[in-house]
Amino acid sequence: MNSPDLSIVSPVYLGEPCVDELVEGIRSTIETFTPNFEIILVEDGSPDGSWGKIREQCEKDPRIKGIRLSRNFGQHQAITAGLSAARGKRVALLDCDLQDDPKYLKDLYQKSLEGFDVVLTKKSARAHPPLKNFFAFLFSLIFNQLIDDRNYKMNTDVGVYSMITRKVVDAFLRVNDYQRHYLTILRWLGFSSVTIPVEHRQRPYGKSSYTLRKILNHGLDGIVSQSDKLLYLSVQIGFLFFILSTFSILYLVTRYFFLSRPLEGWTSLMVLVLFSTGLILMSLGILGIYLGKTFDQVKARPLFLIDERLNA
């Protein structure tokens, strides 16, 4: 079969009220510059009626393809599933929540035709709650401090909404990281890229499935999967406390034997013990996280499992 000019991949979770509008927005935009396209909707174990909506769209238009995962594997695994099914010469990614306006697909496509393998989008302003924006900024700040390679540097204004060429898709699918982040992998691949400005819209339906806990876990996974600086940081903190404790011992011994002024204070001693114990547990926790992520990777389980396909 001939490859379509463009494939559009969208992971769908809690997207029942959005699917129809999403598909219509994508289709009406793409038909203005190419009739040869496919839309791939990946239902990531959504507990609502998203799959029913996807099924209806697939019955109306064979260019729309549905993939239903066996359970909720996560956004970036769902993206990988969509990319593995995409046949287009170029592939665009966008979320299903309608905050990414499909009208920019034409701009992405035209920029890609100029010879760029990766076309990213930068939001003029993130239409998220202030608390979520704050944590996104905090995560990017910490992430960038823990990463040595500037190619990994993160910008919170750059999102999943993007377009990549066929060779980038093929290279992306060769990366088998269990803890995967779409943008981080793209940066590691190193292909030519450019960024265009877009408007980030308010969410018209529902609320984000990313709770504060999920955001923190997602951020921790991203840091641990791309940097080992936390391990070195725990070692450096331990060495610092060793130096401080050595000087403290010398000070106490000198005070006791040479000045005959023993220093009392069980409260300060308990605070020091508790603080040191907390640092030890923190270091052990960091080590445990790395071991756990390594364990997940070496099991070599599939990144996703497909339960059902439509038009694919």
N, C-alpha and C positions, 0 to 999 in steps of 0.2 A: 504494500500500500504506500502511496505517496505521502510524504511527511507534510503535515500542515505547516503553514507559515508561522503560526503562533499557537502555543498552548498556554492556557491560563489555569493556574492551580490555586485553589483556595481551600484551606482546612476549615471544616465546619464543626463547631461545637456550640450548643445552645443557639443554633441559628435558624430555628423554625420560622420566626417572623421576618427573617432577612433574606432567605434563599431566593424567593421569587424576584424581589427588587434587585438583588445582587446580580442574578443571571440576566435580567433585562437590561440593567445598566452596562454590564460587560458586553452583551451582544450588540446593543445599539451603538456602542462606541467602536467596537472592532469592525463592524460591517461598513464603517465609513472609509476604511483603508485596506481591508482584505476580507474576502468571503471564505478564505481557507483557514479555518481555526478550529480549535476544540477547547471546551471548558471542562476541567476536571475538578469535581467537588469531592473532597475526602472527609467523610463523616467519622469523627474521632471518638466513637463510643458515646455520642451525645444522648443524654437521658430524655430529651424531648422528642418532638416529631420531626426532627430535621431530615431523617432518612426518607420519610414519606414525601416531604416536599422535593427532595432530590429525585426521587422516583418519578414524580409527576413531571418534572422538567425533562428528565431523560426520555420519557414517553413522547413528549412534544417535539423534541429536537435530537436527532442522533448524534449531533456534534457535542452534546452535553453528556459527559460520562460520570458515573457515580462509583465511588469506592467506599465500602463500609468496612472499617477495621473491627476486629473481634472485641476490642475493648478500648478504653481511653489510654492511649500510649503517650500522649502529649503533643503539643503543637509542632515541634520540630521533627518528631518522628512522622507525623501526618504529612508534613511538607515533603519529607523524604519519600513517603509512599506516593505522593502525587508526582514528584519528579521522576520516579521510577516508571510511572505509567505514561508520562508525557512523551509524545512523538514529534513535537514541533521543532522547527529549526531554531526557534527562540521560545523561551518560557518565561511567563510573567507570574509573579507571586503577589497575592494580596489577601488580607484577612476578610472574613465573611461579615464582619459587624457593621459594614457600610461607612466606617470612619475613613477608609481609603476610597477616594472618589475614582470610579473607573474611567472618568474622562481623561485622566492623565496617561492611560495606556497608549494613546496615540503619540504623546510626547516621548514616552519610554521607547516605543518602537522606532520612531524617527531617530532618536539619539543612538539606539543600538545599530541602526543602519549606517551610521557614521564610522563604525569600526570598533566601538567599545564592546568588550565582552560582558561587562557587568555595568548595569545602569541602576544606581541607587536613588532613593528619594529622601529629601531632607524636609522635615516639617517646619514651617515658619513658626508654629506654636502647637504644642501637644495638647489636644482637647481631652485631657484626663483630669481627674480630681487633683487638687494641690498636693495631697499626701502621697499619691501615687507618683506624681512628677518629682516630688522631693526624694523619695526612695530610689527612683530611677537615676536621678542625678548623683545621689550618694553612692549607689552601686557603681556607676561609671567612674566616679572619682577614685574609689578604692580599687576597682578593676585595673584602671590605667596605671595606678601606682605599683601594682603587683606584677605588671607585665613588662618584660624587657624589650620585646620586639615591637617596634612602633607600628608594624602592620596589623597588630592586634588591637590597637587603641580604639576605644569605643566612644561613639557619639550618640547620646540619647535621642537626638533629633532625627537620626537615621533609622528607619524601620524596615520591616520585612518587605514592604511594597517595593518591588524591583523587577528587573528583567535581565535574563542571562542567556547566553548563546548555547548552542548544542554542546560544544566542547566543554563549557563550564559545567553543564548538567552532568555529562559523562564523568568529568573529574570529581565532581561533588559526590557522586554515587560510589566512587572508589574509596571514599573516606568512611571507615567503619567505626568511628568513635561512638560508643554507647551513649555517653553524655555529649549531646550534640547541640550546637547553636548555629542556626543557618548563617547569620552574618559573620560569625567568627570563622567558620569554615571557608566562606568566600574570601575573607581577608587572607587566610592562610594559603589559599590556592594561588593568589598573586596575579591573576589576570588583569588586563587593563580595565580600568573602571572610571566612571564619572558620576557625579551627583547632580540631580535636578531638584529645584524647589517645588513643593506641593503644599496644598492646604489640607490640614487634618480636621475632619468634621466631627461634630458632636455625635455621640452614639444615639441613634434614634430609637432603639429598642433595648430594654433590659439593662443589665450591667455586666461588667467584665467578669469572666470566670476566674481571673487571676486575683485571688485573695492576697492579703498581706503575707500570710504564711507561704503561699505558693511563690510569691515574688522573691521572698528571702531565700527560699530553697533553690529557686531557679538561679538566683544570683550566686549563691554559694557553689552550685554545680558548675556554673560558668567559670568561676575563679579557679576552683580545684582542677577542672579539666584542662585548663590552659596555663597554669602557673604552679611551680613548686616553691614559690617564695614564702608561703605560709610556714612551711617546714623550716626553712632557714631562719625565719623571723622568730619562731619558738626557740630555736637553738640560741639565737643572739640574745633573747630576753633571759634565757637560763644562764648564759655566760655572764651577763650583766649582773644578775642577782648573786652569782658566785663571787664576783669581784666585790660587790657591796658587802656581802656577808663576811668576806675575808677581812676587809678593813674594819668592820664592826667588831669582829672577834679581837683583832689587834687593839682596838680602842678600849674594849672592856677589860682585856687582860692588863693593859698598861694602867688603866684606872684603878684596878683592884690591887695590883702588886706594888705599884710605884707611887700611887697617890693615896692609897688606903681609903678610897672613896668608892665603894661598890655601888653600882647603879641599880636601883630598884624600879619595878614597874611591870607587873604581870599583864596589865592591859596592853601595853605596847608590844609585849612578847606575843600575846594571843593574836593581836592584829597582824603581826608579821607572819605568824604561823598560818593563819587563815588565808592571808594574801598569797603567800608562797604556795599553799595547797591549791588555791584557785588557779594559779598559773600552771602548776603541774598538770592539773586536770584539763586545762585548756589545751596544753601541748599534746597530751595524750588523745584528746578529742580530735585535734587537727590530724594527728597521725592516723587515728581510726577512720576518719573520713577518707583520707587518701587510700588506705587499705581497702575500705569498702568499695570505693569507685574502681579500684584495680580489680577487685573480685567480680564486680559486675561486668567489667570489660572482658576478663579472661573466660567467663562462662560462654561468651560468643553466641548468645541467644539472638534470634532475629530482632531487628529494630522494630518491626511491626508484623502483624498477621492480618490478612485480608479475609473477611467473612463473606463478602458478596461484592460482585461487580455488575455494573449496568452499562451497556454500550461499549464495554472495554474488553 
